[in-house]
Amino acid sequence: MIPTEQRLDDTFVALAAPVRRAILARLSESEATVGELAEPFDISLPAISRHLKVLEGAGLIVREKRAQQRVCRLKPEALHDAWNWLSFYRGFWTQQMQQLDSFLGSEDERDA
């Protein structure tokens, strides 16, 4: 099993590219062949394959061969570690903003 930090790094690297995010959005609707995933983009099939390799390496998709086609499907459970990480920092920043609001409110009261 890959250590959590490495999985997080791989996930965020995979999510950094707009093409890969668009591929994930498409796969959230249903599985698709590599050709179907490549259709909306003005890039080569080898470039799409490289993007798919990054997504697969991060564990965000699964590719399987069916007859003569490569079919991809989303593996949403792979986002679990990223979700936990983001949730922690969402709570942290929410608390920080509440403290700032409270501080600024008390400053306003002193100035009045």
Secondary structure, DSSP 4 states (H G I P E B T S, - for coil): ---HHHHHHHHHHHHTSHHHHHHHHHHHH--EEHHHHHTTSSS-HHHHHHHHHHHHHTTSEEEEEETTEEEEEE-GGGGHHHHHHHHHHHHHHHHHHHHHHHHHHHHHHHH-
